[in-house]
Every structure is written in structure tokens, then in C-alpha cells.
Amino acid sequence: MNKSCRNLIFILILVLFAAPLARAEQETEVSLSETLQTFAPPPTFASLDDQTITDNGTDDPISEEVPLQGVEMATADGSVEIVVTAVGDLTIGGDVRKSGLSIFEKENEKQGGDPSFVMRNVKELFSEDHLTLANFEGTLTTAPIPGNKKGNSFLFSAPPEYVKILEAGSIESVSFENNHVMDHGEEGFRETTAKFDEAGIVWSSENHVGVFETSGVTIGMLSYQTFNGRYPDLFDKVPGQVQQAKAQYDIVIVSYHWGDELDYKPNTNQQKLGRLTIDAGADLVVGHHSHRINPIEKYKDRYIAYSLGNFSFAGNTKPDDMSTFFLQVKFNVKDDITSSTGFRIIPARISSKSDYNDFAPMPFTEQRLIDNVVNCLLSNGKSMEYAVQAYPLEWE
């Protein structure tokens, strides 16, 4: 055998031995995003209350286990890509009618007196999108309680300076149309919205379009509540307002405070109004009030998230269901045309503790808990005509 043949055989042997080693080395590098997309679903169920939601009370810092996603400003075809994050009810502070410190203030003292602790596990995540939207359910005011409110079961207010919680969490906008915005009357409403304006937090209501601009793209936001027999009026009113907004802004997002508390799926009025809103030109519909997560529909290539549940909820030290999710939607904007190009959810708990509510939301890292959220959404969407068939945990 000549020398060149021997060299060739030697090289082939090296290749044959090296290939398995290379494969073995690659297989050990499994990212969290890969594991999240390859889970085996547990049995289907209709309510998260049917499952044991616990992880032994441990704290799982998001910065160590959940890779943050970078945001690209422009795509290859010259369009602009926008990422919007939407979360559910944000209720801070307490009820001034009650003596002593509220449960929120007691936790704030435990955390060193800086209320920004609420955002410690999510601020990095929210800082990497273009816009984060929450439903602010309460007030930032020292105004007195009006006489017609004193008999209410729950009233919420927090010191005006607590607006820094929103700033600390990179929450740039809030819907401010719900059953607690008037807890301290007109004076409380005005003081709260003035505080939003002062802090640069964009807010929206039924009669106030919130406008946010990023990367040359304008986002218009409207908010409504459906209580006290409002559905017939809103069926007529909303389409015209949405059409007007769409004529002015690239992306239109409509928030609804609707449905019944503790419901895991929308009623027929919610579905009718949500779809009318998309028909009128809205690019995204998000809902809240039930304090429970509801399925997402894809209707005419737009998403309707019927309920995002709670985000941070200071009304209870241990809600029956502390699971939630954050919704992220990608939009593509080019030449005055906007399209939705995908979504993902980030399953989470409204507390970093499982044994009590510490008001600091945290994404789940335990696969069983992630599966619970996904399967609850899938199960409750089975009877809905346009329910999405999958809930991606990473961008597809």
C-alpha cells in the first residue's frame, strides 16, 4: 500500500470516530427554548383549579433560565417589525377604608420599601419589546372616596408616586377603562391620568385614544368596559371609533374589560364584540376582568386574546388560581399596510412564591406548570370557532 492510500485510510478513520463525538457534544447543548417546544402535554382539563399548582415555593430568577429575545427593527424587505407585549390586570395599593397597612404595603415593607419590587422578574423581558401594555385597575390618588362608592366591596388606590412601578417595569402604556377607575371619583380619575401623563405613560379609555410611536410606527389604543348593559351600545359605537383610529395610526389595539369573574372562556357577547372590532380594522384585541386566562382566537389574521388574567393583583394574599400568561404579538408594517406575523405566550404566575401572593409576577420555568397553562387554553378553546390550535412558547 502506497503512502497516499495509507494517509487516505487514516483520514477516513478520523472522520468516522470524530462524527459521533461531534454529535454527542451538540446533543448536550439543549436550550430552554428547545425544551419548551418539545414537551409532552398532560391530560386535558377545563380549569387550572383542577391541577396542583405548586413548585415548593422556590424563587426561579428569570434572568438565569429564560433567554430574552432581541427585537429587530427592520426586515430584509424594508418593512418595520414591531413586538407588542400585553399583560392582564395590574392592581396595586389597597383600600383606604380599612385600618392598618394593606397587604400590598406589608409586602412592600418586607421588600425594603421600594414598590418597584413588583417588576423585578419581568423588567428585562418587557424592556426588549417595543411596547408593553397592561390594564391598570385602580387609581394613583389621595382623593377622598365619594359617597356613592363607600358601599362598594373593593376600592383600590395607591400613592401617586407609585407610578414608578410602571416606569421600572418598562410598561409604556395602560388601558384605563374598568370597574375600578372611578373608585375615588372624578378627582381620583383626573389625578391618576395626570400622573400617567407626567410619567410619560400612555393611557387609553373609551373617550381617550392613547398614542405611542416607536421606530416610525404609530400605535393607537382604545379601551372599553362592557358592564351595566353596554353591549348593544358598543356594538354600534366601537366599529366607527376603530375605523377612525385605523385611518390615523399604523397599528390599532383595543382593550376590553368584559365577561364574568372566574370564567375561563368568553361568552357570546364577548365573541361578537371582539370580532366586530377586528372587522372594523383593529389589529389586536386584548381582554381582562375575569381574573382567569381565556383562549386566543385568530380571526381574519388578527388575534383576540379574550382574557390575560391577572398580572399583579393586590386584592388577595392567595388567589385560587395564580397562573397567567403574557402575550407577545409581532406586527409587520410597510407602506401603510400592517400584518400580524405571529404570537407567543409566556406562561407565568402572578407571584414569585407559590405559597402566597407577593405581587411580583414571574414566568414559569417548571415544565409541568407551563403545560398546565397551555392545556387549559387549548381545552377551553375547543368549542370556539376561531380558537388557535397551538400556543407557541417561542417565535416560530
Phi, psi and omega in degrees: 000129182282172186295321182295322178295317179299319180297320180295315179299318180299318180295317179299319179299316179299318180296315182298321180283327184286327184299311178299322180297319180295318179296318180297320180294319179295322185291340179281345182262083181250117182282162178299323181298326179290318180292326180294332184267000184233029182282158174263117186295142174281178179303145180290144177213162186262345182217139177294340178296339181283350183250155174275113183256095180204146173226036176066020174073017183277155176262127179245098183298127183298327185296339182269334191238343182246108181293131179281146184261131175287156182246122177272134183278324184223148180258177185297330183272008177089358177281165179254130179260128182240132177249123178246133174251132177237135178231169187275217188290128175247107181236115182238169179083217183190197184254114185290349177288340184268141181282154178078182181286142174289166179297330178291315181293326177297317178292323179299319177297318179299329184269010175097007175085006177251107185295350178294352177304335181306326188259009189299329185265354186234349188299322179293318179300312183289335182286346184261002173264185176268328183208132172245130184240129177234159171266114181272109185249090183157199179219158172244087191201158170247010182296149179291164177275125179292156185302324183285356180254349189295340179268000180295147180294319182226135171228139184234134171208155176222156178305140182307328181292348178289359172302339180295342175299316178296315180298317182295331182266007182056038173266106187274342185212154178222144165276136184228060179215091182204181186282008176238000183292338181254021181302331178243029173072190181299321180297317179294321178298313181296319180295320180295312181293327176296323178292321174302311182300315181299324182272356182078022177270120179285130180234153180225152175214188181296328183245017180219111178279123174274132184237127179232137179239134179210135178053033180079006181251134178261137179238120177256136183234136175234151180222144181218155167238147191252010189282168178060044174072029186281346188305309181304318179295318182289327176303326180273322189279316188299313183306318180294318180293322179293318178300318178298317180295318182295332178290343184250333188236149182293316181238134177240125179242130180242127179254139178235133169258105194207178177078186181252146179300141176075005178281138179260001177210156183282154175273179185293325178295319177299314181295320179297314182292320179300317182287323174301323181294318176292319178304326183281350176122000179295147180263344179200138173238130177232145183229168180195178178119326185287347185063018178224153178281143178236160180296166177250138173253149167248109185235120182052045177064022175232156184256139174239108178262102192292327173203128177265007177068204175276157169248292170228120191233109184268021181265356188200136179283340179205078177302151181301326180228111182259010180275150179204187169207155173259139180255131173238131181234137176260135175241147175242123184239125178206130176052047177066015177246128180245135176228149173271125186251006176149166177215164169213160175242154176238095180300141186206173171243150182285001182219150174279353176249149176264341183268346173200166184269110178258010172068012181249092184303146180212129177302142175291145171241343179279127187301322181301321181286324175298314180301320180302314181296311182300314184287331173297315179296316180296316183296315184283350177265358185300326183270002183262131188300322187248015181302139177294152184265354180206153179239091182298142177259349174223166179293136180271000000 
